[in-house]
Amino acid sequence: MFVSKKNMILTHRQFREQITEISNILLEEGRTNLVLRKHRKDKIIADKEYYKNWYDGCFIDFPLHTIARYDEIFTSDSFILNYKMHFFLAQQVRDSKEKDEILNFVEAYDEESARCDLDDFIDERLMNFIHYFKEAISLLKKGSYFSHIKDTNVIIRNLLSYYQQVKLDEGIQISFFPGVKLPFKISSIMLDILIAILTDKLQMLEQEYVVDKPAIVNLVPEEFKINWLGSQKDFAELLVELETRNFISYPDGESYASKARRLAGIFDFSASQRNSGSNISGNLTTNLKPTYNVDNGRNEYFFEKEKYKRKFDKIPINLTFKKV
């Protein structure tokens, strides 16, 4: 039995168009007002399990709570601190100086940085519904709402019914990030995408196949992935240098998190992966994304640190490349 087009999941192009609409609300002129709450940070909790649970709740688990309609943006420096600490503690080999750098970054955190990070966080949140769907369902089954329900189809149908009810009430919205409030318009777009993803998953589980349009993400089978034999930081440095020197380019407006997920779907990093359960795309996102240096007013990559031994800094600029 085939699924009608009106019930099909968004194509990759439609998905990116909606992500771009969210970016415009966050970043473009006439944008929504943002409130950034700053907290004094004297110490950081060094509890790996605490930050993993925090990340799962904010970026993996299905959102079940609503808030009253909100038309501004509210966030805090605690959110970015927790995010960075999660990926720092998830690393097998840690640079002790990196924790101090995180504190300095959080101390200098401003509204513009918050807007850019939220743009990436939203992209990551939505894509995780696809890449970590199984983990998200598992988290639901461990919670109080669906603790005794083993049938995934029943859970998805209940989620869809709940989200559709929320969609009909313009006085409330889904809270996608605990501790962060997004404007109603962004929350509505995210909810539309989530409903489409769940609808597609339900159709697949019930063996109703979509044949007319491609799925959002085309993953390379494990046996056909390209083996990367260096470290993940080596890989990130090479990709940044190739992009900077005009040898590669990404689709316009693609977030760091989205780039990282696509690269993790093409390359096999098992040679440099000490822990089989580590989040490759999350680590790549951290390494591909520059951080703002408040002292010189520049965005800098990890390999630009004074003592870092670079491997790909001799790549020449591609002079044959011409921007259109």
N, C-alpha and C positions, 0 to 999 in steps of 0.2 A: 504494500500500500504506500503510495507516495503522498508527501505532504504538500499542501497547497502553498503557493508563493507567499500569500499574506501572512502565513505562520512561520516563515523561514527566518533564520538568524540574519543579522546584519552582515553584509559583505565587508571585506577588509576596508574597502574604500569608504563605505558608509560609516564604519566604525571610526576611521581616522577623521572624517568630516566632523563627527560629533565631538571627538577629542579636541579638534581644532577650535570648535565653538566654545568649549570650556576654557581653552587657553586664552581666547579672545576676551572672555569675561574677566579672567584673572589678570591679564597682562596689558591689554590694549588701552588706548586713551579713553577717558570717560569710564574707567573701570570701577568695579564695586569697591566700596570702602573696606579697608582691612584694619582690624584691631589686633595688635600683637602684645600679649602680656609677657613681661619679662620677670624672671625669678632670680634671686641671688643663688649662685651655685658655688658653695665652698667645697663640697665633696661629691664624688660620684659613687653610686652603688655599683660594686663590681660583681654582680650576680648574673651569670649567664642565663640561668633558667628564668629569672625575673624578666629579662629583656626579651627572651624568646616568647614567653607567654604574652608579653605586651605586643610584640610584632604579630603574633598569630591573631590576637584579638582585633588589631587595627587593620591588618592587611590580608589575612587569610579567611577568617571566620565570616559567615554570612551576617550582615547587619540585621538585627531584630528590633532595635529600639527606634522610637520616633521622638522628634522634638517639635515644638511649635514653629510655624513658618518663620524663617529668618532671611533677611534680605541683605545682610552684610557678611563679612568673613571674620571669624574669630579663631586665633590660634595662639600658641605660646612657644617660648624657646624650649620648654620641657619636652615638647613633641619631637623636635629635631634632635635634642640630646638623646632621647631614648632610641630613636632611629639609628643614629650613628653608633651608639654604644652596643646595640644589638649586633651590628655587622663587625664591629671591632672585636667583641668577645667571641664571636663565632669563628674567628680566624684561629688556626692552629698555632701559627707563629705570630707573635704580637710585638710590635715596637713600643717600648714603654713610653716613648716621647709622644706617641700618637694620642694617648689619653689627654695629655696636656694640650695638644693641638685642638682636640675636640672641645675642651673647656674654653680655650681662647676663641674658637669659632663661635660657640654659643654666646659668649660674652659680647661679641661684636655683631650678633645676629640682628638684622634690621628687617623692615617691612618688605623691601624689594627682594631680599633673599628668601623671605617667607613665601612670597608670591611664586617665585620660580620653583621652590621646593614643592609647594602644594601642587603645582602643575604636574611635576614628575610623580608625586605621591598618588594623585588621582589616576594617572595612567597605570601605575604599578598596581594599584588596588583593583582596577577593572580587569587588567590582564591576568592577575592572580586567580580571578574567578574561573578562568579557562585552564591555566597551567597547574593550579593547585586545587582543582575541583574536588578530587577525591579526599584531600586533606581537610578541605572545608566541610564536607559532609561528615567526615569522621569527628571533627570538633563539635558539630551540631549534635551528633549522637551521644557525645559525652556530656552535653549540657542538660539542663533541666527540662527544656521544652520538648525535645525529641529523644529522651534517654531510653525509652522502651520501644522505639520504632526502628525496626531493622530494614524495612523496605525503603530503599532510596527513592523510588518513584513516588511513594506516599509523601515523603518529606518534601520533594520538589513541588508536588501539587499543592501542598500546604503553603509553601513559600510563595508560589505564584499567586495563590488566592489572597494571601496577606498583602503582598506588594501591590496587587491590583486594587485592593481596598484603599491602601495608602494613597495611591495615584489619583483616586477619585476625590480625595479630601484635600482641597487647596489650603487648608489651615494647618496642616502638619507636613513633615517631611522625614525621610529616613536619615538617621545619623550614621554616616559611613565611617567616620573616624571618631572614636571616643575622645572627648576633650577638644575637638575641633568642630566649629560650626561653619558650614558652607552655605552660600546663598541658595534660596529656593530653586532658582533656575538651574544651577549646576547640579543640585541634588536630583532634580527631575530628569535631567539628561542621563545621569548615572543610573537612575532607577530604570529608565527605558532600556538601557544597554543590558543591565542585569536581568531584566525580564526576558529580553531576547535570548540571552545566553542560557537561562534556565529552560526556556521553551525548547531550544535546540537540544539541550541535554536530555530532556524528557523524551523528545521524539527519537533520539538515538537509542535510549534505553528501551524504548518500546518497539525498536526495530522498524521505525518509520523513517526511511532514508530520504535525504535531500539530494537531488541529483542535478538541479539546474544551476546552482551557484556554488562558488568555492567557500570553504570554511574561512573563519577569520585568520587562523594561523596554519600554515603548512609546515609541519615538523619533518625533519630529515630522519629516516630510520637510523637507529643507533649504529648499525653495521656500516652505514654509508657516511657517517660523520668524519670530518677531517681531524686527525689527531694532532693536538698542540702539545709539543714536548718541552716547552719552557714553562716558566711560572705564569700565573695569571696576571701579575703585574707587568711582566715582559710583554704579554699579549696586549694589555691595555696601552702600554707605552707605544708599541708598534702601530696600533690602530689610530691613536691620536696623532702620531707623527705622519702617517700616511694621509690622514684627512687634512691636517694642517698644511702639508706640502703638496696638496692638490692631486693625490693619486687615487683617492676614493672619496665618495660623497654619499650622504644619507638622504632619504626623502625629507623635503622641507617640513620643519616643525616637529620632527620625530623626537621624542624625549629620550633622555639617557637610559631610562629603565627599559623602554621599548627596544632601543638599539641592543642593549645587553641581552635581553631575552632572545632576540633573533640570532645573535652571535652564539649564544649558548645552545641554540637549536641546531647550529651548523657545525660547531667545533666540539670535539671531545677533550675535556680537560682532566681526564682521570689520571694522567701521568703526573700532574701536579696537585692532585686532590688527595689530601691526607685523610679527610673524613668523608666517607661516601654519602653522608646525609647533609653535607654543606650546601648552601644556596649559591650555586654558581652565578646565576644571573644577578643576584643581589650583590655579590662580591665584585662582579664586573661593573655594575652600576656605580659603586663606590669609587672604583679605580678610573673609570672613564670620565667621571664628572669632576671638574675643577672646583676648588674652594676659594672663597674670597679672602685675600690677604689684606687686612685692614691697614697694615703699615705702609704698603706701597700702592694700595688701591687697585690691585690686579687680581684677576682670577688665575690661580696657579694649579698645576697638576702635581700629583705626589712625586713624580720623577724630577721635578724642578728643584727639589730640596738640595741644599749644598752638598751633602755627603752621599747622595744617591748615585750609584754607578749606572749610568745610562748605557743602553746597548744599541739604540737606534737613532742617535742624534746626528749621524753623519748622512742621513738620507737627503739627497739633493731636492730642490724644488722642481716640480714638474712644470717646465716653462712652456710646454705645448698646450697646457690647459688654458682655455679661455672661458671666462664667465659670460653667460648669455645675458 
